[in-house]
């Protein structure tokens, strides 16, 4: 009976180890995904900053071009051709700025989604940690229960032996 209990305990421990390994593997995979998402978020934020810097430069360049355009408006037809060229360039830059702003909005939306996903993964990790802790406590409780049952069995066997000895003694004294 002791071997059966020991074998069952080993099976339970093996199952718990397998479950724990599976949970740890899932958690590790989840953390890898979280790291990838974090890297993409950081890259997106760097890209946003680069676009903001480019926009500042483009705004400064646009201001410079507008001042130059005002100075050239007093000149002849050649100056008017130059002004038209600068106006066309300004419109192209404005379209580029709009494109950059659109990209920034899209990246902000994606960044927000990734942050939500990271939060979700953190909650799942916390849940798995709590579940792991509960499983450890259950294992400890089962081990304690098994130890108490063994002690009770030994006490019962000792009590049976004592009673058997008493019965044998009574039977022997009754025959005399």
C-alpha positions, 0 to 999 in steps of 0.5 A: 500500500505504501508503494502504491501511495508513493507511486501515486504521489510521484505521478501527481508530482510528475503531472504537476511538473508537466503542468508547471513546465507548460505554464512556464513555456507559455509565460516565456512565449508571452514575454517574448511577444511582449518584448517584440511589441515593446521594441516596435513601440519604441521604434514607432516612438523614435520614428514619430520623433524623427517625423516631428523633427522633420516637420519642424525643419520643413516648417522652418524651410517653408517660412524661409521660402515664404519670405523669399517669395515676398522679396521676389514678387517685386521682380520681373517675370523671371521672379514670378516663375521662381515664385511659382516654382516655390509655391509648387514646392511648398504644396508638395511639402504640405502634402508630405507633412499631411502624409507624415501626420497621417502616419503619426496618427496611425502609429499612435493608434497602433502604439495604443493597441500594443499598450493594451495588449501588453496590459492584457499579457501582464494580467495573464502573467499575474493570473498564471503566477496566482494559479501556480501559487495555488497549485503549490499550496494544494501540493503542500496540503496533499503532502501533509494529508498523506503524512497524517494518513500514514501516522493514523495508519500506524496508530491504528495498526499499533492499536489493533496489535494491542487489542489483539494482544489483549484478546489473546491474553483474555482468551488465555486467561479464560481457558485457565 
